[in-house]
Each structure stands twice: as structure tokens, then as C-alpha cells.
Amino acid sequence: MKKERSFLRIPMNRIIALVLMDIMAILISSFAALYLRFEFSFREIPKEYLNRYERIIPYTVGFTLLFFLIWRLYKSVWRYASATELLNISFATSSAALAQMILCHFTGWNMPRSYHVLFWIFLFGMTCVIRFSYRILRILNSKRQNILGGKPGVHVMIIGAGAAANMILKEIEVSQYINLKVRCIIDDQPGCHGKLLRGIPIVGGRDKIVDAAAQYRIDEIIFAIPSASRQTRKEILDICKETGCKLRTIPGTYQLINGEVSVSALKEVEIEDLLGREPIRTNIDEIIDYVSNSVVMVTGGGGSIGSELCRQIAGHHPKRLVIVDIYENNAYDIQQELRRKYPGLDLVVLIASVRNTNRMEQIFETYRPEIVYHAAAHKHVPLMEDSPNEAVKNNVLGTWKVVQAADKWKVRRFVLISTDKAVNPTNIMGATKRICEMIIQTYNNHSETEFVAVRFGNVLGSNGSVIPLFKRQIAEGGPVTVTDANMVRYFMTIPEAVSLVLQAGAYAKGGEIFVLDMGEPVKIMELAQNLIKLSGFRVGEDIEIKITGLRPGEKLYEEMLMAEEGMKDTANKMIHIGQPIQIDEEKFMKQLEELKEYVVREPEDIREYVRKIAPTYVPKE
């Protein structure tokens, strides 16, 4: 039934037209073979051969059409015909010629031996002309319009002369909606230099990119090497961004394998393409072993880190996933996404504040989570500098309430999402996260629950991060604002950070502060310059960069460890353990109680009190 429906979807008038043209091709090919065999002289053809021709022609028409049907010559979309269709034509016409030869042998209607070969040649040629003429006419028409001054089109350079480039060129050839004109191709393989790929010259290796961009007046560069390593990609894109052209790339190798490479699949080159390192790998088996068949709860599950935690946990077969968030729009978005992707997932989405003691108690009592990822927090540094009491209430007291509930209801493992800003903090947000780390280390010493923290730096594209801000500023025409030319930050993608958080949770024994290796630090000024160039603009000419000065609480350099913490390795070289700092637990708990009473009075000097609890906190003037 499925095959019938698929056949019926093809317009019947096209099928009838093809069948009529094929019958004409069979008649012409059959007679032309006989005519050529006797040197283009009708009189030279013996009468017995003409009689046999008349007898076999109905059979020849019948089984040739049958073979054409078997080899799907009436189902292909010929405007996109390729080598596959050419092979099908070859098999179908060969089968027809062979069947004709067998028919003549068994019926005694023997024809000259060369007749069958000539019949196959003519039939193959005419069938190809009929099938490919539509595509050829489209290409010729497109070239005619270009010559006669159609749309000016976007001049394109393709990096890579492999299968991906071939697919993109093929789609550009046959589509009337793509206004791209590929002018040249770059490939590092010397053997292909000077040759043509689908009529487009391969002009040289990466050393020719800048010159070729100027020579061919290139507007856009497409990076079409999906198998390239991150380092190779970075090196080539570093050259490309100096041309001032817009850059796009194909998503990855698996799209090439799946045949999904197309112009519509091209994406803008992202800043992570210039980080120059391979994606961080984690041991999925270790994560599955401790997440699967467990009730997992994520607080702040609608945020950028929390939502990615939910996505990855959902893919590891938890018994139930409980998402808690105060912001209903974010909670709704992740709920709908997970329901669509994982219809069999036992998903609970709750709107609640971690600052509400009774609500937290109720949630823990009802759902009895075994693993908790605590990602709910205020994290925006300058905003928290203006509202320090809210940072304390949400980050410190909110964490404390969730920790108390986890301890009471005997959660197996509790993972706090911390930050590099907790190390020698100069802002209230970092100071509150440092106190959160102290809370989980203190409770770990007296609880059946394994309390741990995971500390990492900036994640690319997270809510409130610098990359989305720069992109908005570039889209608006600038200026791009950088706080200080020497500011340095560590960067990691959201999926990378979250996968490491999950694996760190698998390593936990209780009390650790896991520190993620963020790779080499990146200068924010270089980040801004690269984003401007990747967008096809020139720094200082098209888009200005404006230095605004450090904002309240900001540091030029972030640290991942305090000097006294030391460092211990884990099985994953990207995850380290900072040694816990000894604290006076009795004094610390007393200070927490006092802080809880003090902050609700909305004091103006909360920073001084926080500094007493977290001595490494040194507020910036």
C-alpha cells in the first residue's frame, strides 16, 4: 500500500508524458540500430530483418517499459537527477537489451549481433536525454539569466572540495530560489589545484584565501569541511575572518553522512569555532550508571544551565525528572521541549521559590528525589551589586533551605552549581556562592547525603553572557562595548559544562568542590573583534569597539582555585578536585542564623556582614 501511495503522489500527466516519450525512444532506437547496422541505407536492409523487427517491436516496447518501472524511472524527481538515476537508467536499458536478445534467440527471430548492442546504446542515450533534459534546461536558463543581468547574486567562496562542497554546488545548480554564485573553491590538497569541481575552479590552498576573496569579489565564505578538527577549523577561519566576508559553515560530519548537507542547513560561524580545541568528551556510561532509574530534581531547571541539565538527564533514562523554577515562562519552554523529545519521560514541572521553606519541604516529601542539582541562583554580577540583599536571600538562604530539605529527606547526592567567581570574590554574587560552597561542605560532614559543588567559568551563549550581548550590538550597528581591553575570561559551551557537571556528580563521595578545566583563557577584546569579523564587518570602520571601564564587582582575571585549596585529579583530565578549606562549623552556622535574621531588615551594609562569613571576599571600591 505504501508503494502505491508513493507512486500515486507523482502527477499522472507527467507519467503519461514520460511513457509516451519512452515508447517513441524505443521505436526510434530499435529502428536506428537496424538502419545503422546496414550503413544508413534502407534498401540494404533484408526483408526478413524488417519482418522480424515488426514482430519483436511490441514485445520490446512491453518489457522495456516494465524494466523502466522496476528500476523506478517513473518515480524519480528528475530536476534533482544524479549518478543514482544514471545507474538506474543503465540497469533498466541493459535489462531491456538483454531481454530482447533472449527473445530473438528463443523465437528464432534472429537479428544481427551488433543490432542488440546498437539498440542498447541508442536507448540509453535517448532515455538519458529525456530524463536529464529538464535539469539541463534549468541550468542553461539560470546561466542565461545571469549573463543577461538577472539578480546580482552573492559571490561565494567554498572552503573544501569534498563531498559537502559537491552537495552544496549541486543544490545551487538546480534551485531557482538560491541567489548564490560560487566563484571559486579553496582546498589544501595540492593535487586538486587548477582543476574544476562542477565547473568551479579550485584556485589553491588556505594561503590563497585572502587574495582569491579580493580577486573574485567574494561576499560570503562557506566552510564545507565537516570532518576538520577544531584546530584546523580555527586556523582556516582565522584567515577567513580577515577577508571581511560573511562566514557560514555546515553543521557537522553526521549531517554529511545522513545526506542532510544543504544550503538551508548552513549556519553562521559561531565564536566557539575559534576556540581552537576539540569538544570535551565525557564518559556517558558513568553518568548513566548513577542517573538512570533515579528520581532527579533540578532547581532553576528553566535557566540556561538548568535547562541543559534537564535535557541531558532526560536522555539518560531517569525514573522521574522533577523541574523546579520560579519563572513560569522558562519552565513552560523546557517542559514542552522535553515532552516532545521524550514522550515516555516521567516529568514533573513545578513553579516554586527555593526561598520558601514550606514549599521546599512539601516538594521533597512528595517526590523524594534521590539526586538534586541545585542551579537556582541570581548570577548577574552588576545587577546583584545593586541589589546585594536579594543575592543573599536567593543564593545563600535559598541554597540553605534546599540543603536542609535534602538532608531531612535523605537525598542520596546533592550537586551545587557554583562559579569561578566564588574564588577570592570581589562581588556580592561571588561571595554568596562561596558561602553556598561552605554550606554544602559543612552539611556533608553531618549528613547521610553526599553534598558536592561544581565550579566553572563562563559558558558561551548562557543568559546574560557576553556573546549574546555582542551579537545584539553588532546587529544594531554597534558600538560593541568592552569593559577593559585586558579583561580575560575562561569559556566553555553549555553542553560541555553540563556534561562535566553530570560526570563530576558521578565521581562524588561527599564534600568535594569539583573544578572544571576551562582550557585557555580568552581575551574579551579579541572575542569582540572576532565576532565583528565573523559577521562580515571591519573593526573600527563598520563597527566600533567602545571601552566602558570595569563594572561594579568585576575582575580583570577570574580564578578557579584559592591558593589554599590545592588540586587533585580525577579519572577525567578535565575535572579536578579542590581540597576543602577547614572552617569553624559552629561559628559558621551561628553566622548563618544571624545573616538570615539580618538580611530581612534590608540593611545597607550587608557586604560587611558577608565579608565576616567569607573572609576571602574583598569588595571592590
C-alpha positions in Angstrom: 0.0 0.0 0.0 2.8 2.4 0.9 4.5 1.9 -2.5 1.2 2.5 -4.3 0.6 5.8 -2.4 4.1 6.9 -3.2 3.6 6.2 -6.9 0.2 8.0 -7.0 1.8 11.1 -5.5 3.6 11.7 -8.8 1.4 13.8 -11.2 -0.2 11.3 -13.6 0.1 13.6 -16.6 3.9 13.6 -16.1 4.0 9.8 -16.0 1.9 9.5 -19.2 4.1 12.0 -21.0 7.2 10.1 -19.9 5.7 6.7 -21.1 4.8 8.2 -24.5 8.3 9.7 -24.9 9.8 6.3 -23.8 7.7 4.4 -26.4 8.9 6.8 -29.1 12.5 6.3 -27.9 12.2 2.5 -28.0 10.8 2.7 -31.6 13.4 5.1 -32.8 16.3 3.2 -31.0 15.2 -0.2 -32.4 14.9 1.1 -36.0 18.0 3.2 -35.8 20.0 0.2 -34.7 19.0 -1.7 -37.8 19.4 1.3 -40.0 22.9 2.0 -38.7 23.9 -1.7 -39.0 23.2 -1.5 -42.8 25.1 1.7 -43.2 22.2 4.1 -43.3 20.6 2.5 -46.4 17.0 1.4 -46.1 17.3 -0.6 -49.3 20.2 -2.6 -48.0 18.1 -4.0 -45.1 17.0 -7.6 -45.9 13.2 -8.1 -45.8 13.5 -10.9 -43.2 15.1 -8.5 -40.8 12.3 -5.9 -41.4 9.7 -8.6 -40.8 11.4 -9.8 -37.6 11.7 -6.1 -36.5 7.9 -5.7 -36.8 7.3 -8.9 -34.8 9.6 -8.1 -31.9 8.8 -4.4 -31.5 5.6 -4.9 -29.5 7.4 -7.2 -27.1 10.4 -4.8 -26.9 8.1 -1.9 -26.0 6.3 -4.0 -23.4 9.3 -5.4 -21.5 11.3 -2.2 -21.8 8.5 -0.2 -20.1 8.3 -3.0 -17.5 12.1 -2.7 -16.7 11.8 1.1 -16.6 9.0 0.6 -14.0 11.1 -1.9 -12.0 14.1 0.4 -11.9 11.9 3.4 -10.8 12.4 5.5 -13.8 8.9 6.9 -13.4 9.3 7.8 -9.7 12.5 9.9 -9.6 12.4 13.7 -9.4 14.4 14.4 -12.5 15.1 18.0 -11.7 17.5 16.6 -9.0 18.7 13.7 -11.0 22.2 12.4 -10.1 24.5 9.5 -10.5 22.0 7.2 -8.8 19.4 7.9 -11.6 22.1 7.4 -14.2 22.9 4.0 -12.8 19.1 3.1 -12.8 18.9 4.1 -16.5 21.9 1.9 -17.2 20.4 -1.1 -15.5 17.0 -0.6 -17.0 18.2 -0.3 -20.6 20.7 -3.1 -20.2 18.0 -5.4 -19.0 15.8 -4.4 -21.9 18.6 -5.1 -24.5 19.4 -8.4 -22.8 15.7 -9.4 -22.8 15.4 -8.5 -26.5 18.4 -10.7 -27.3 17.0 -13.7 -25.3 13.6 -13.2 -27.1 15.2 -13.3 -30.5 17.2 -16.4 -29.6 14.3 -18.5 -28.3 11.8 -17.4 -31.0 14.2 -17.8 -33.9 13.7 -14.2 -34.9 17.4 -13.7 -35.0 18.8 -10.2 -35.7 22.4 -9.2 -36.5 24.6 -9.4 -33.3 25.5 -5.8 -33.5 21.8 -4.8 -33.6 21.3 -5.5 -29.9 24.4 -3.5 -28.9 23.4 -0.6 -31.1 19.8 -0.8 -29.7 21.2 -0.5 -26.1 23.4 2.5 -27.0 20.6 4.4 -28.7 18.1 3.5 -26.0 20.4 4.5 -23.2 21.3 7.8 -24.9 17.7 8.8 -25.6 16.5 7.8 -22.2 19.2 10.0 -20.6 18.3 12.9 -22.9 14.6 12.6 -22.0 15.3 12.3 -18.2 18.1 14.8 -17.8 16.9 17.4 -20.4 14.7 19.2 -17.8 17.6 19.6 -15.4 20.0 20.7 -18.2 17.5 23.3 -19.4 17.1 24.7 -15.9 20.9 25.1 -15.6 21.2 26.7 -19.0 18.2 29.0 -18.2 19.9 30.0 -14.9 23.2 30.8 -16.7 21.3 32.8 -19.4 19.6 34.9 -16.8 22.9 35.6 -15.0 24.5 36.6 -18.3 21.5 38.8 -19.3 21.7 40.6 -15.9 19.3 38.8 -13.6 19.7 39.3 -9.8 23.3 40.3 -9.0 23.6 37.3 -6.6 26.0 36.8 -3.7 29.6 35.9 -4.7 30.6 32.8 -2.7 33.9 31.1 -1.9 33.7 27.5 -0.7 36.4 26.1 1.6 36.9 22.4 0.9 36.5 20.5 -2.4 34.9 17.3 -0.9 31.5 15.7 -0.8 30.0 18.5 1.2 31.0 21.1 -1.3 29.7 19.0 -4.1 26.3 18.7 -2.4 26.1 22.5 -1.9 27.1 23.2 -5.6 24.6 20.6 -6.8 21.8 22.3 -4.8 22.8 25.8 -6.0 22.7 24.5 -9.7 19.2 23.1 -9.6 17.4 25.6 -7.3 15.8 28.7 -8.7 15.4 30.2 -5.2 19.1 30.3 -4.1 20.8 33.5 -5.1 24.4 32.4 -4.6 27.1 32.4 -7.2 30.1 30.2 -6.3 33.1 31.8 -7.9 36.0 29.7 -6.5 36.9 26.8 -4.2 39.8 26.5 -1.8 41.3 23.2 -0.8 44.6 22.3 0.9 45.2 19.2 -1.3 47.7 20.3 -3.9 46.6 17.5 -6.3 43.3 19.3 -7.0 44.6 22.8 -7.5 43.8 24.1 -11.0 41.0 21.6 -11.5 37.3 22.2 -11.7 34.5 20.9 -9.4 31.2 21.2 -11.2 32.7 23.9 -13.3 34.1 25.9 -10.4 37.9 26.4 -10.3 39.8 25.2 -7.3 42.3 28.0 -7.0 44.6 26.9 -4.2 45.1 26.2 -0.5 44.4 28.3 2.5 47.3 30.7 1.7 45.2 31.9 -1.3 42.0 32.7 0.7 42.7 36.4 1.1 43.9 37.0 -2.5 41.1 35.0 -4.0 38.5 36.8 -1.9 39.7 40.1 -3.4 40.2 38.8 -7.0 36.7 37.2 -7.2 35.0 40.0 -5.2 33.7 37.4 -2.6 30.8 38.4 -0.4 30.4 35.2 1.6 32.6 32.2 2.5 31.2 28.8 3.2 33.3 26.4 5.3 32.5 23.0 3.9 34.9 20.6 5.7 32.7 18.8 8.3 35.5 16.4 9.3 38.0 19.1 10.1 39.4 19.2 13.6 38.7 22.1 15.9 42.3 23.3 15.5 42.2 23.1 11.6 38.8 24.9 11.6 40.2 27.6 13.9 43.3 28.1 11.7 41.3 28.4 8.5 38.6 30.6 10.0 41.2 32.9 11.5 42.3 33.6 7.9 38.8 33.9 6.5 37.7 36.5 9.1 40.5 38.8 7.8 38.7 39.0 4.4 35.8 40.9 5.7 33.4 38.4 4.2 30.4 36.9 5.9 31.2 33.3 7.1 28.9 30.3 7.2 29.6 26.6 7.9 27.9 23.2 7.6 26.9 21.8 11.0 29.0 18.6 11.2 30.0 15.2 9.8 26.9 13.4 10.8 24.8 15.7 8.6 27.0 14.7 5.7 26.6 11.0 6.4 22.8 11.4 6.7 22.7 13.4 3.4 21.4 16.5 5.2 24.0 18.9 3.8 22.2 21.7 2.0 22.2 25.4 1.7 19.4 25.6 4.2 21.4 23.7 6.7 24.3 26.2 6.7 24.7 28.1 9.9 26.6 31.2 11.0 30.1 30.6 12.2 30.0 30.8 16.0 32.7 32.1 18.2 33.2 28.6 19.7 34.6 27.6 16.2 37.5 29.9 17.0 38.3 28.5 20.5 40.7 26.1 18.8 40.1 23.0 20.9 38.2 19.7 20.5 34.8 19.4 22.2 35.1 18.0 25.7 34.2 14.3 26.0 32.7 12.6 29.0 32.1 9.0 30.0 28.5 8.5 29.3 28.4 5.1 30.9 29.4 6.6 34.3 26.7 9.2 34.1 24.0 6.6 33.1 25.0 4.3 35.9 24.1 6.8 38.6 21.3 8.9 36.9 19.3 6.1 35.3 16.3 4.8 37.3 16.7 7.6 39.9 14.4 10.4 40.8 16.3 13.5 39.8 15.4 17.1 40.8 16.8 20.2 39.1 16.2 23.6 40.8 16.4 26.5 38.4 15.6 24.0 35.7 14.4 26.6 33.2 17.7 28.6 33.1 20.4 28.2 30.6 22.5 25.7 32.7 19.4 24.2 34.4 17.6 23.5 31.2 20.6 21.8 29.6 21.0 19.7 32.7 17.4 18.6 32.2 18.0 17.8 28.6 21.0 15.6 29.3 19.4 13.9 32.3 16.3 13.2 30.3 18.4 11.4 27.8 19.9 9.1 30.5 16.6 7.4 31.5 15.8 8.8 35.0 13.0 7.2 36.9 11.4 10.7 37.2 12.6 14.2 36.5 11.4 17.0 38.7 12.0 20.5 37.5 11.6 23.4 39.9 11.8 27.1 38.7 10.3 30.4 39.9 10.0 31.7 36.3 7.0 30.1 34.6 7.9 31.0 31.0 11.3 29.2 31.2 9.6 26.3 33.0 7.0 26.0 30.3 9.5 26.1 27.5 11.7 23.2 28.9 8.5 21.3 29.8 7.2 21.4 26.2 10.6 20.6 24.7 11.1 17.5 26.9 7.6 16.3 26.3 8.1 16.5 22.6 11.6 14.8 22.6 11.0 12.2 25.4 7.3 11.3 25.4 7.9 8.4 27.7 9.7 10.5 30.4 8.0 10.8 33.8 8.3 14.6 34.0 7.1 16.9 36.8 7.4 20.7 36.4 6.8 22.8 39.5 6.7 26.6 40.0 8.3 27.4 43.3 10.8 29.6 45.1 13.8 28.0 46.8 13.4 30.7 49.4 10.1 29.2 50.5 10.8 26.7 53.3 7.4 25.1 53.5 7.2 24.7 49.7 10.6 23.1 49.5 9.6 20.7 52.4 6.4 19.8 50.5 8.2 19.1 47.2 10.9 16.9 48.9 8.3 15.0 50.9 6.1 14.4 47.9 8.6 13.4 45.2 11.5 12.1 47.4 14.3 13.0 44.9 17.4 10.8 45.1 19.7 13.2 43.2 19.4 17.0 43.3 21.1 19.5 41.0 20.8 23.0 42.6 21.2 25.5 39.7 18.7 28.1 41.0 20.6 31.4 41.7 20.9 35.0 40.9 24.1 35.2 38.9 24.3 38.6 37.1 27.2 40.4 38.8 26.4 44.1 38.2 22.7 43.6 39.0 23.5 41.9 42.2 25.9 44.7 43.2 22.8 47.0 43.0 20.6 44.5 45.0 23.0 42.7 47.4 20.3 41.7 49.8 18.5 39.8 47.1 21.7 38.0 46.2 22.0 36.9 49.9 18.3 35.9 50.2 18.2 33.9 47.0 21.7 32.4 46.7 22.6 31.8 50.4 19.2 31.4 52.1 17.7 29.6 49.1 20.5 27.2 48.9 20.4 26.6 52.7 16.7 25.8 52.6 17.1 23.3 49.8 20.2 21.7 51.6 18.1 21.4 54.8 15.3 19.6 52.9 17.8 17.3 51.1 19.3 16.4 54.4 16.0 15.8 56.1 14.6 13.6 53.3 17.9 11.7 52.9 18.7 12.7 49.3 21.5 10.4 48.0 23.5 13.1 46.3 23.3 16.9 46.2 25.3 18.9 43.5 25.6 22.6 43.8 26.3 24.6 40.6 29.0 27.1 41.7 31.2 29.5 39.8 34.8 30.7 39.4 33.6 34.0 40.9 33.4 32.3 44.3 37.2 32.3 44.3 38.6 35.3 46.1 35.3 37.2 45.2 35.3 40.9 44.5 31.5 41.0 44.1 28.5 40.0 46.2 27.3 37.4 43.8 30.7 35.5 44.0 30.7 35.9 47.8 27.2 34.4 48.2 28.3 31.4 46.0 31.3 31.0 48.2 29.1 30.8 51.3 26.9 28.2 49.4 30.0 26.1 49.0 30.7 26.4 52.7 27.2 25.3 53.5 27.4 22.1 51.4 30.8 21.3 52.9 29.5 21.8 56.4 26.4 19.7 55.9 28.3 17.0 54.2 30.2 16.3 57.5 27.0 15.6 59.4 24.6 14.2 56.8 23.9 10.9 55.1 23.6 13.0 51.9 26.7 13.4 49.7 27.0 17.2 49.2 29.4 18.4 46.5 29.9 21.6 44.4 31.0 22.0 40.8 32.8 25.2 40.0 33.2 26.5 36.4 33.7 29.7 34.5 31.6 31.4 31.7 29.5 29.4 29.4 29.1 30.6 25.8 25.6 31.8 25.0 24.1 31.5 28.5 21.5 34.0 29.6 23.2 37.3 30.4 26.6 36.3 29.0 28.7 38.5 26.8 28.3 36.7 23.4 24.5 37.4 23.0 25.2 41.0 24.1 27.9 41.4 21.4 25.6 39.9 18.8 22.8 42.2 19.6 25.2 45.2 19.5 26.6 44.1 16.1 23.1 43.6 14.7 22.2 47.2 15.8 25.3 48.5 14.0 27.4 49.0 17.1 29.2 50.1 19.1 30.3 46.9 20.8 31.1 47.6 24.4 34.1 46.0 26.1 34.7 46.9 29.8 38.5 46.6 29.6 41.0 45.8 26.8 42.9 43.4 29.1 39.9 41.6 30.6 40.3 37.8 30.3 37.7 35.0 30.8 37.5 31.2 30.6 34.9 29.9 28.2 33.1 26.6 27.7 29.9 25.7 25.8 26.8 25.0 27.8 26.5 21.3 26.8 30.2 20.8 27.6 29.9 22.4 31.1 26.7 20.4 31.9 28.1 17.1 30.8 31.1 17.7 33.0 28.8 18.6 35.9 27.0 15.3 35.4 30.2 13.3 35.4 31.6 15.2 38.4 28.4 14.1 40.2 29.2 10.5 39.3 32.6 10.9 41.0 31.3 12.5 44.2 32.0 10.9 47.5 30.9 13.9 49.5 32.5 17.3 50.5 34.4 17.9 47.2 34.5 21.1 45.2 34.9 19.9 41.7 36.8 22.4 39.4 36.2 22.1 35.6 39.2 22.7 33.4 38.1 25.6 31.2 41.0 25.4 28.8 43.0 28.5 27.8 41.6 31.9 28.9 40.3 34.2 26.1 40.7 38.0 25.9 37.3 39.7 25.8 38.7 42.3 23.3 39.7 39.5 20.9 36.3 37.9 21.4 34.6 41.1 20.3 36.9 41.6 17.3 36.4 38.1 16.1 32.6 38.3 16.4 32.6 41.5 14.3 34.8 39.9 11.6 32.8 36.7 11.6 29.7 38.9 10.9 31.4 40.3 7.8 32.2 43.7 9.2 35.5 45.6 9.7 36.6 46.5 13.2 36.8 50.3 13.6 35.3 51.0 10.2 31.9 49.3 10.1 31.6 48.5 13.8 33.3 50.4 16.6 34.5 48.9 19.9 34.0 51.1 22.9 35.8 50.7 26.2 33.4 51.4 29.0 35.5 50.5 32.1 35.0 47.7 34.7 31.5 47.4 36.1 30.9 47.2 39.8 32.3 43.9 41.2 34.1 42.8 38.1 37.6 41.5 37.9 40.1 41.6 35.1 41.0 37.9 35.7 39.0 35.1 37.1 40.5 32.3 39.2 39.3 28.7 39.5 41.1 27.8 42.9 42.0 29.6 46.0 45.7 29.3 46.9 45.0 27.1 50.0 42.7 24.7 48.2 45.3 22.7 46.2 44.4 20.4 43.3 43.7 16.7 43.0 43.0 14.9 39.7 40.1 12.6 38.8 39.7 10.0 36.1 38.6 12.7 33.7 41.5 15.1 33.0 39.0 18.0 32.6 37.7 17.6 36.2 39.8 18.4 39.3 39.0 18.5 43.0 39.8 21.4 45.1 40.7 20.4 48.7 38.1 21.6 51.2 39.2 24.5 53.4 38.7 23.9 57.2 36.2 26.2 58.7 34.8 26.7 62.3 31.5 25.0 61.6 29.8 26.0 64.9 30.7 29.7 64.3 29.7 29.4 60.6 26.2 28.1 61.4 25.7 30.8 64.0 26.7 33.4 61.5 24.2 31.9 59.0 21.4 32.2 61.6 22.3 35.8 62.2 22.5 36.6 58.5 19.0 35.1 58.0 17.7 37.5 60.6 19.7 40.4 59.5 19.1 40.4 55.7 15.3 40.6 56.0 15.7 44.0 57.7 17.0 45.3 54.3 20.3 46.6 55.7 22.5 49.0 53.7 25.8 47.3 54.9 25.2 43.6 54.1 28.5 43.4 52.3 30.4 43.9 55.6 28.5 41.1 57.3 29.0 38.8 54.3 32.7 39.5 54.5 32.8 38.2 58.1 31.4 34.9 56.9 33.5 34.6 53.7 36.9 36.2 54.6 38.2 35.9 51.0 35.6 38.4 49.9 37.2 41.7 49.2 34.6 44.2 47.8 35.9 46.4 45.0 35.6 50.1 45.6 
